[in-house]
Amino acid sequence: MDAFRIALANLRFPATPEESVMLAQQAIAQASIERAGLICFPECFIPGYRAKGKPVPPPDPVFLEAAWSVIATAAAKASIAVVLGTERVVNGALLLTALIINRDGTIAGFQDKVQLDPSEEATYSFGSGRRVFQTGPLTFGIAICHEGWRYPETVRWAVRHGAQIVFHPHFHEAEPGSYVPSAFADPANSFHEKAMLCRAAENTCYFASVNCASAGSPTTSAVVRPDGTLLAHQPYGKEGLLIADIDISAATGLLAARCKSA
C-alpha cells in the first residue's frame, strides 16, 4: 500500500473573515498533529462563501493577500500542503478559487472555478483553465462545488492528466423544508452524495469532497475510493477534521484513460 494521509476541514461557517483565518490556522495545526500530508478546506472558506443571508463584507484584495500569507506561514510551520477555498480579484472580476500552498509555504498556484452555478453569476465571474498539482508522491486536481456535481468532465480532465485524487471543496447548507439525511447517499436525499461515488468510480480515482458543518446539511464531507465505495465520511453537522489514509496505487485512472473522444 502506497499510503498518503489527507484531512478534510469540515468546519463551521466562519462568523467573520477574521474568524475564517483563525479557524484555518487551527485546522492546519491539528491536521499536522494527525500526520496528514495535505488539508483541504470548503469552498470559499476565506473569507466565507457569499450565499444569501451570509454577512460577508465586500471583496477586499488587501485582506485576502494578508490572509493567504498567514495561512502559508501556518502551512510551512506544520509542513503540510493546503488546498484553501477562497476568492480572488482578477482585473476587477471576483473569482471563486482554490489556493494551493506547498508544504514549505510557497504558493503552487490557483484553480479557479470555471463552471459557475446559475445562482452565482450575479456575484462571481467565470474562471478559466485547469491544472493539476503535486505534493510528495501525490498528484491531485480540484473541481469546485457545482463543477463536480454537474460537470463530471472536470474530474475526468484531472485524472487524465495524472491526478490520483480530485478534491471537491463545496458549500451546501439546508434550505427550508429540505430533506435532512442521517445516512450517507440516502436514496431519499438529493443526488449530490451519489455523485461523489460516481466521480470516483467512473474515473478510477479517489474523490474527496469537503463541506462546512451545519445543521441539516444535505451533504457532508467524504472520501470515496477508486471503486466507488465510501472510505470515510464526517457525521452530519459535526465540526472537525475528517482524516483518511488513501492508497495511491489503487488510483490507476484506468477508466478515465479509456474514455474515447467523440
BELMOUR-V643435 format. One record per residue. RES is the residue in one letter. OMEGA is omega in degrees with one decimal (999 if undefined). Layout:
res->RES omega->OMEGA
res->RES omega->OMEGA
//
This chain:
res->M omega->177.2
res->D omega->-168.0
res->A omega->174.1
res->F omega->-177.2
res->R omega->177.8
res->I omega->176.0
res->A omega->174.2
res->L omega->-173.7
res->A omega->-179.4
res->N omega->-170.9
res->L omega->175.1
res->R omega->176.2
res->F omega->-175.7
res->P omega->-179.6
res->A omega->179.8
res->T omega->174.2
res->P omega->179.4
res->E omega->177.9
res->E omega->179.1
res->S omega->178.4
res->V omega->179.3
res->M omega->-179.7
res->L omega->178.7
res->A omega->177.7
res->Q omega->-179.7
res->Q omega->-179.2
res->A omega->177.8
res->I omega->178.8
res->A omega->-179.6
res->Q omega->178.5
res->A omega->176.5
res->S omega->176.6
res->I omega->179.5
res->E omega->176.7
res->R omega->174.5
res->A omega->177.6
res->G omega->-179.0
res->L omega->173.9
res->I omega->179.4
res->C omega->-179.0
res->F omega->178.3
res->P omega->179.5
res->E omega->175.3
res->C omega->-179.5
res->F omega->172.6
res->I omega->8.0
res->P omega->-172.5
res->G omega->-179.6
res->Y omega->-174.1
res->R omega->177.7
res->A omega->177.5
res->K omega->178.8
res->G omega->178.9
res->K omega->-176.2
res->P omega->-180.0
res->V omega->-179.2
res->P omega->177.7
res->P omega->-179.8
res->P omega->-176.4
res->D omega->-178.7
res->P omega->179.5
res->V omega->176.6
res->F omega->-177.2
res->L omega->179.2
res->E omega->179.7
res->A omega->179.9
res->A omega->179.3
res->W omega->178.5
res->S omega->178.3
res->V omega->-178.9
res->I omega->177.4
res->A omega->176.8
res->T omega->178.5
res->A omega->178.9
res->A omega->179.7
res->A omega->179.5
res->K omega->-177.8
res->A omega->-175.9
res->S omega->-178.4
res->I omega->174.6
res->A omega->-175.4
res->V omega->167.3
res->V omega->-172.0
res->L omega->172.3
res->G omega->-175.8
res->T omega->174.9
res->E omega->175.4
res->R omega->-180.0
res->V omega->-178.9
res->V omega->-179.1
res->N omega->177.6
res->G omega->-179.5
res->A omega->179.3
res->L omega->-177.9
res->L omega->164.1
res->L omega->-174.0
res->T omega->168.0
res->A omega->175.5
res->L omega->-180.0
res->I omega->-177.9
res->I omega->178.4
res->N omega->-177.4
res->R omega->179.2
res->D omega->178.1
res->G omega->176.5
res->T omega->-177.8
res->I omega->178.0
res->A omega->179.1
res->G omega->-178.2
res->F omega->162.9
res->Q omega->179.9
res->D omega->176.5
res->K omega->-175.0
res->V omega->-179.0
res->Q omega->178.7
res->L omega->167.3
res->D omega->179.3
res->P omega->-179.6
res->S omega->-176.3
res->E omega->-168.9
res->E omega->177.6
res->A omega->-175.6
res->T omega->-174.1
res->Y omega->176.7
res->S omega->179.5
res->F omega->170.9
res->G omega->178.5
res->S omega->175.1
res->G omega->176.9
res->R omega->177.0
res->R omega->172.7
res->V omega->-174.8
res->F omega->-176.4
res->Q omega->166.5
res->T omega->-175.4
res->G omega->-178.7
res->P omega->-172.1
res->L omega->170.6
res->T omega->-174.8
res->F omega->173.8
res->G omega->-177.0
res->I omega->171.2
res->A omega->-170.3
res->I omega->172.5
res->C omega->-175.8
res->H omega->179.9
res->E omega->-178.2
res->G omega->-179.8
res->W omega->-167.4
res->R omega->-176.0
res->Y omega->-178.0
res->P omega->178.0
res->E omega->-179.7
res->T omega->178.6
res->V omega->-179.3
res->R omega->178.6
res->W omega->-177.9
res->A omega->-178.1
res->V omega->177.6
res->R omega->175.5
res->H omega->168.6
res->G omega->-177.0
res->A omega->173.1
res->Q omega->178.7
res->I omega->174.1
res->V omega->177.2
res->F omega->-171.3
res->H omega->174.9
res->P omega->178.5
res->H omega->176.9
res->F omega->-175.7
res->H omega->177.3
res->E omega->-179.9
res->A omega->171.8
res->E omega->-178.6
res->P omega->177.9
res->G omega->-177.9
res->S omega->-178.9
res->Y omega->179.4
res->V omega->-176.1
res->P omega->172.0
res->S omega->178.8
res->A omega->-177.6
res->F omega->178.8
res->A omega->177.0
res->D omega->179.5
res->P omega->-180.0
res->A omega->-178.2
res->N omega->176.4
res->S omega->-175.4
res->F omega->-162.7
res->H omega->-178.3
res->E omega->173.8
res->K omega->178.2
res->A omega->176.8
res->M omega->-179.6
res->L omega->-179.5
res->C omega->-176.8
res->R omega->178.6
res->A omega->-173.9
res->A omega->-175.0
res->E omega->-179.4
res->N omega->-174.6
res->T omega->178.7
res->C omega->168.4
res->Y omega->177.2
res->F omega->-175.6
res->A omega->-174.9
res->S omega->-175.1
res->V omega->-178.3
res->N omega->169.5
res->C omega->176.5
res->A omega->177.5
res->S omega->-178.2
res->A omega->175.3
res->G omega->-177.1
res->S omega->178.7
res->P omega->-179.7
res->T omega->173.0
res->T omega->177.7
res->S omega->-175.9
res->A omega->173.9
res->V omega->-177.2
res->V omega->179.9
res->R omega->-179.9
res->P omega->176.3
res->D omega->177.6
res->G omega->176.6
res->T omega->-176.9
res->L omega->175.0
res->L omega->-177.3
res->A omega->172.4
res->H omega->-179.8
res->Q omega->174.9
res->P omega->-175.5
res->Y omega->176.6
res->G omega->-177.4
res->K omega->179.8
res->E omega->176.3
res->G omega->178.9
res->L omega->168.7
res->L omega->-178.3
res->I omega->179.5
res->A omega->174.1
res->D omega->178.8
res->I omega->177.3
res->D omega->-175.3
res->I omega->-176.3
res->S omega->179.8
res->A omega->-177.6
res->A omega->-173.6
res->T omega->-176.3
res->G omega->-172.6
res->L omega->-175.1
res->L omega->175.5
res->A omega->-177.5
res->A omega->-177.0
res->R omega->-178.5
res->C omega->179.1
res->K omega->177.1
res->S omega->-176.7
res->A omega->999
//
